[in-house]
Amino acid sequence: MLTKRIIACLDVDGGRVVKGVRFKNLRDAGDPAECATAHARSGADEIVLLDITATSGNRHTLLEVVRKAARPLFVPFTVGGGIRLLNDAAAVFDAGADKIAINSAAVRDPTLIGKIAGRFGSQAVVVAIDARKVNGGYEVFTAGGRVPTGRDVIRWAREAAVCGAGEILLTSMDRDGTQSGFDCELVREVAEAVSIPVIASGGAGSALDFIQVFREGCADAALAASIFHFGIESVAQLKHKLHHASVSVRWPC
Amino acid sequence: MIAIVDYGAGNLNSVKKAFDYLGADVVVTDQSQTVTAAAKIVLPGVGHFSSLRALNRSDLREVLLQAASAEKPFLGICLGMQWLFDGSEECNELAGAGIFPGKCREFPSWVKSPHVGWNSLTVLKGSRLLRGVAQDSFVYYTHSFHAPVLGATSAASEYGLRFTASVEQSNIFGVQFHPEKSGDVGLAILKNFCEV
C-alpha cells in the first residue's frame, strides 16, 4: 500500500538551517548535513532543502551544502531556491539532488518546467507554490513570499502539471511557521485539481495536524520544519502516532 | 567492476553514490567496451520509455543483450527494468529486450499517476536479490507505467492493481523501485547484487 510521506524541510541561509514565522524572524536550527542525516535516521521519507536567500553570491556555498548533505542520504533529496535556468538545475543535480524545486522562475517562464523535465524526467521537477488567502481565493506569491503575482493558485497548479511538473509543493504562507495546523481547504482544492502528488506545507504543529491534512486535505505528503528542528516532535515520534491513528506511513522503517 | 550504463536518461549520481557507499568498484560509462569488460551491469533510468531509444543509436543495445545472455549479472532499475520486458505502451514503436514477456502499461484511471512514494513489497518467492529483505518492507517508487506480474516476479506491490516490483531469472534482475533511494532496505538489495 502506498504510504503518506512525511518530509523534513531544511530552510538554509548562508550555509545554516534557519526557521522563521510567516517567512520572517529567522532562528538558527543547525548544520544542514547533520540535520538531514538526523531526520533521515529518524524516519523522514524525504528531505527538502530550500535556499531561502538564493542570491547569486552564495550559489557556490549552496552547492557545497548540497554535496555534503547528499553524500550519506539514501532517501529522496529535493533542493530548491534560486534555480532560474536549466543549467542551475543541472548543477544542483550534479551536486547530489534527486529533485529540484522551482518557484518564481517557473511562474516567470512556465516552459522552464518542461525544459528540466525533458532532460531529467518529470519525477525530478517539483513546482513549489507559495499561497496566501486573498479575498476568499488563494493567490500565488513569488520571491520568497514578497511579490504578489495576481495569479490564482488552483489555475497555476493545473498549468504547472500540464507543463510537466512531477509534484506540487504547496505552502500556505498564512500558516508558515505558526504551528497552527495545515490549511486543509487550500490543500484539498489543489489535490482535487491535479493528478500529480501534492505535498502540503505550512502550519504543522502536532500529529493531529498531519492526520487532518491527510484525511481532510487529501494530501499525498506533508512537509514540516519547525516541529522537527526545535525538538517538539521527532519524525519517529510523529510516525509512531500516525501509525496508531491508522494513517498509512512507512513505519517501522 | 560494475558498469552503470549512461545513455543520457536522467541523473545517475545517486545510483553511483549508493554503490560507492557499499565500497563497490563502480563506473558510470557510455562506452560499450567498458560495459563488455565489466563483471556486472546496472541499467538505470528514469523518465519516458522513449529515452531508451538512445541504446539503439549506439551499439549499447547489442552489448547489453550479449552480456545478459552471457550470464553476466544484470540489474535494471525503474526504466531499466521495464526495458527487460517486450516494451511499453508509453512508446509502442520501441522494442524492449524481450527477456521477460509482456508490455508495461499505465495504472488504472482511478489512482493518481505517477505512483510516487514509499510502498510495501510482497515477496512472492525466494530471491537472491531480495535475500534478507523482510515481507512488507517499504521501498521508494516514482513511475507512471508498470510491468505485469509473471512467473519470474520475485516481489509485487499494490497500486490500483498488483504489479511487478522485482523480477529475477538466473543472472537477470530488475526492480521497478529505486533501491538507491530506499534507505537501508535498498542498500541491502544493492549489496546483494554486489555479492551475486
Interface residues (C-beta under 8 A of the other chain):
Chain A: M1 L2 T3 K4 R5 A40 D45 A70 R71 P72 F74 V75 P76 F93 D94 G96 D98 R119 F120 G121 S122 Q123 A124 G166 E167 S195 I196 P197 D220 A221 R250 C253
Chain B: A9 G10 N11 N13 S14 K17 A18 Y21 V46 G47 H48 K112 S113 P114 H115 V116 G117 W118 N119 S120 F138 Y140 T142 H143 E158 Y159 E180 K181 S182 G183 D184 G186 L187
